[in-house]
Every structure is written in structure tokens, then in C-alpha cells.
Amino acid sequence: MGVAGPGRCGRDPCGALCLLLTYLSVAYADYVILTHILLQPGFRGSLWCPFHAVMFNLIVLLLLACHTRAVFADPGMVPLPDTAIDFSDLRGNTPHKNERSNEDWTVCNRCETYRPPRAHHCRICHRCVRRMDHHCPWINNCVGELNQKYFIQFLFYTGLASLYAMGLVLTMWLWPVDRSFPGKMEGVAGGFSNNHIQMAHCIVLLVESILFGVFVTVIFYDQVVSIITDETPIEQLRNRLLKEARREVAHTRKPKIALLREVFGRGFVICWFFPCNCSPPSGGAPAYSYLPNYDV
């Protein structure tokens, strides 16, 4: 997992705070489940204790692995030229087309470089990103062509962990393994207080799981829709503002499964759930150029 040195996104204080909040929330959820749910007498004497401990921590491990890949992966930044480029032809309104498609290459006034089709400038990272979706503070990075897969996997495992945590809390409350456990706790010195501390932790975990679960579910749905419609949120907004004009020049839509494979890889579908490269279409990472396919 290499870090694209000069191509990495810039970091901002809000993103650093969100990263810290993410790791603290995951660590707290793991602590509550192990200490206040699974290691209590009701669960501790059952075979469900090691099963749930292994399964939940496996989900957490995959969650953290996907999050780390999304944070440190190059989102698809457009490389900056080594030398200054003369843009006088484009500034003079001379039309140029990319020979391989009907979409125009544009010039980014901030980066002062050619920008390939569907690339957009991020004001936080101060760079143009290919097929930029948005800048996400939860990964302190842009979501773009090269790391969207890891971001979606992070959302999926976060939602799964939230659902798992909610299920364990509700199971302990509604169908306790040892129904005599609460009464025994109150009969022990300090047991009543401990039971209230356990209840408080479980309530906090339940609220945290519901909030994070709903949040990532909405974003996950939005990400999948943007893939199968082949439009990033930036393009959707632009199309709403200029829908008459954009309908005439809209790019041809590909099959939905082909669009999903562009993000997750062309390997087996089971590989889509793991934070690894799954046979990219060209056999490797896309080669980027800061010049379009015409003479300038």
C-alpha cells in the first residue's frame, strides 16, 4: 500500500478530527461489546461468546483495512507538468477535442494544467482529481477514481458493524442467555451499580450504532447510485443546472454491471468485499498524463 508522495491529498484539521473520531468510535464499540456484553456471565459461559467476538473483530479489521486504504490511496490526482504549458490556444477559444472521446479536455486555472474529462478541482486538496466524487473528511482525502472502491467498502463494513452491535445489544436485553443474571447482579455488593454502568454503555453503543448506521447507509446508497448512473455528484449538480444543454451532449451510458466493475475490478465478485486490487481493466493502475491527445 504505497502513498503517492506528491500526488497525495492535502490534509486539513477537520479531516484529522474526523479520523480521530472514527477510530475512537470503533475502539469504544469494540470495548463495550467485549467487556459489557460478551464477557458478562450471561454470555461468557456460552459458545456464542467466542463466536461473536471473532466475527465482530473480523468486521472491525476489514473496516479499518478499507479505511486505511481509502485514507492513504491516491484518489486519482492529475499530475502536474514539470514545465509550464502554453494555454494561449485554449484561452483564444480554439476548440480542441480528445481523439478518443467526444468530451473536451479543459484547463484548470488553479493547477495551471490540462484537466482530462470528468476531472474536477478539489479546493481542500488544491489539486484536480479524476472522476472526483467529493472530499470526505471521514477519510481526510478525496473520493476519486482510484480509491472509491475502498471508500464504499469502508461504508459497507461500518454499516455491518453497526448492525451487528445493535443486534448484540438488543439480544442481550430481549433474549438474555442467562435470565437469572440481572437478579444475581443486584444481590452482589456493588452489582446494582455495575448493572447501571453496563446499561449506560449499552445505551450509548446503541445510539452510536444507529447514528453511524443510518449515516453510512445513506452515503452507501448515494455512492452505488452514482456508479450505476455513471454520474458523480458534481456532474449531477451540473446537469441539473444545465439539463437542457447537457441532455444533448450526455455521454453514452454503459451497462450497470460494467460501471460497477470499473470501480471494484473485473475479478470475481467475492473480491469486491476485500481491500485489494482485483485485476484492473488495463492490467494495472491507469497511466495519467497532463496533456490531451492532440498537438498543442
N, C-alpha and C positions, 0 to 999 in steps of 0.2 A: 504494500500500500504506500505508494510514493506520494510525496507532497510536491505539487507543481510549484516550485520556488517562486519565480517571477510571475507565474500565472495564478497564484492563489488570490482569493478574495481578500479585501481588506477587512480588518476586524473592528468592531465598534463596541462601546461599553454596554449597550443594551443587549447585544448578542452574547457577550461574555456573561452577563447576569442571567440570561435565559439558559445558557449552558449549565451554569451552576445550579439553577433551579431544577433543571431536568434531572441531573444526577442526584441531587438531594431527594427529589420526589421518588425516584426509583429506589434509592437506598432505604428511604423510610418505609415504602411499601414492602420491601423485602424483610425489613426488620419486624414490622408488625405481623406479617404472615408467619414468620418463623417463631417469633417469641410469644406473641399474644394469641395465636390461633393454633398452629401445628404442634408447638411444644407444650401446650396445656394438657393436663391429664386426660381430657376427653379425646384428643386426637393422638396423644403421644403413645398410647398403648395399642394403636391400630396400625394396620398396614398402609392405611391411607396417608399417614404422616410422611414416610419417605417418598411415596409416590408423588404427592402434591409438592413436596419440597424440591424434588428433582425436576418435575415438569415446569413449575413456576420459574425456577432459576435458569432452566434451559431457555425459556421465553425471554427472560431478562438478559441472558447472554447474547441471544440473537438481536434483541433490541439495541443493546449497547454496541454490538459489532456493526449493525447497519447505521446507527447514529454516527459512529466514528468514521465510517467510510463517507457518509454524506458531508461531514464536517471538513475532512481533510482532502477530499477528492476535488480535482479541478472541475468546475461545473461546465467547462467548455469555453474558456475565455479566448477571445480573438487576439492572436499575438500582435504585438506592436512592431512596426518596421524598425530595422536597425538605422535606417537613414530617412530623412524627411521625404515625403512624397508630394509631387506637384498635383494639386487638385484643381488647377485652373480650368481644365476641360469640363469637369462636372459643375464647377461654380458658374461656368458660362452657359449652363443649361443644355449642354450637349448630351443627348440621350445615349446611354450605353446599356447593353443587355448582357447578361450572363449567357454564354452559348449553350449551357446545359439545361437551362430552365427559362421560364418567362418572367421570373422575378428579378427585380433590379438589385444590384449592389448599391449601397448607399455610403455616404461619408459621415462619420461621427465627428462632429465639431469639437467634442470634448477630448476624445482619444486621438484625433487627427490621423485617422487611418481609415481604410476601406472596411466596410461592415458587410459581411455576407448576408444573404437573405435570411429573415426570421431571427436575426440577432438584434439585441437591444442593449442599451447602456444602463448600467446599474449606478445610481447616484451614491450608493454607500460604498461599493467596491471600487468605483471610479474606473470601471473597465466595461467593455462590451462583452456580452455572453451569448453564445449561440443557443437559439431556441430557449431564451430565458423565460422561466415561469414567474418567479418572484424572488425577492431577497427574504430569506426566512431567518428571523432572529433565533429560532429554536435550534438551528444548526450553525448559526453565525456564518452563513455562507449563502451564495445564490443557489437556487434550484434551476439547473440548466440541463443541457443535452447529455452530459456525461455523469451526473450524479442524481438525476431524477429517480432512477430505479432505487437507489439506496434510501432516498427520502421517503418514497412510497412504502418500502419495506419497513422503515422505522415507524411510520404511521400505523401500518398493519400490526406490528408486534406490540406497539404501545396500546392499541385498542384491544388486542388479545389479552395482554397482561391486565388491563383494567377490567375486562370482563371476567377474567379468572379470579382476580381479587374480590370483585363484587360477589361472585359465586361462593367463594370460601366464607366470606363474612355472613352472607345470608344463610348458608348451610349451617354454620355454627349456631346461628340464632334460631332458625326454624326447625332444623333436624339435628340436634346435637347428638354426637356419637354416644356420650355418656350423660343421660338425662339427669342423673343424680349429682353431676358435677357442680352446678351452681349452688345447691344446698350444702354440699360438703365445704365449698369455699367459704360460705358465710359462717360455718361452725368453727373455722380455724381462726386463731388470733391473727388479725390483720387481713383475713381473707376478704372481708367485705370491702375494704379499701382497695385491695388488689383487683377485685372484680370490677370496681368502678373505673380503675385506671385502664384495665383491659377494654371495658366498654367504650371509654373515651377514645382510645387508639383505634378501635374498630370503626367507630363513627367517623373519625377523621379520614381513615383509609377509604371508607365507603364514599364519602363526599369527594375526596380526591379522585377516586376511580371514575365516578360519574362525570365529573367535570372534564377530566382528561379524555375519557372515553367518548363523550359527545363531541368534544373539540376535534379530536383526531378523525372521528368518523366523518364529520362534515368535510374536513380537508381532504381525506382519502377519497371521498366521493367526487369532490371537485377535481382532484388530480386525474382520476380514471376518466371522468367526462372530458377533460381537456385532451387526454390521449386519444380516445376513440372518436372525438370530433375533429382531431388534428388542428386544434387551435389553443394557443396559450392564453391565459387571462388577459395579457396585454393585447393580443390580437383580437380577442372577443370584445374588449372595450373599444378598440379602434374600429371594429366592424359595426358596432352599434352606432358609433358617431357618424360613420360614413357608409351606412349599409347599402344605399342605392349604388354608390360608386364601387364599393367593394364586391357586390354581387356579380358585377360584370367581369371582374378580373380575379375572382376567387380561384385558388389553386385546386386542382383535382383531388378529391378525397380518395384515400386508399381504403382497402378493407380494414375493419376494426381489428382483426387479429394481427394483420401486418403492422398496424400502428402500435399495438401492444408489444410486438416482438422487436420493434425498433428501440423501445425503451428497456425491455427486460432481457433481450437477447434471443437468438434463434435456436438455442438448445432446447432440451426437454423442459416442459412446463414446470416440473418439480424444482428445477434450478432457479425459477423466478423467486422462490422464497428465501434464497440464501444470498448473502452479500458478496458475491463473486462474479467475475466476468464470465458470461455464458455465450461464447462464440459470437463476437460482434460480426455484423454483416460483412465487413471488409477483411475479416481475419485479424483485426487488431484495432487499436484506437484510431479514430478518424484523423487524417492529416489536415492540419489547418494551414491556411495561407492568408496573408494580409493583402493579397492582390486578387482581383477578379480575373476571369478568363478572357480578357481582351487586352490589347495593347494600349498603353497609356503614354 
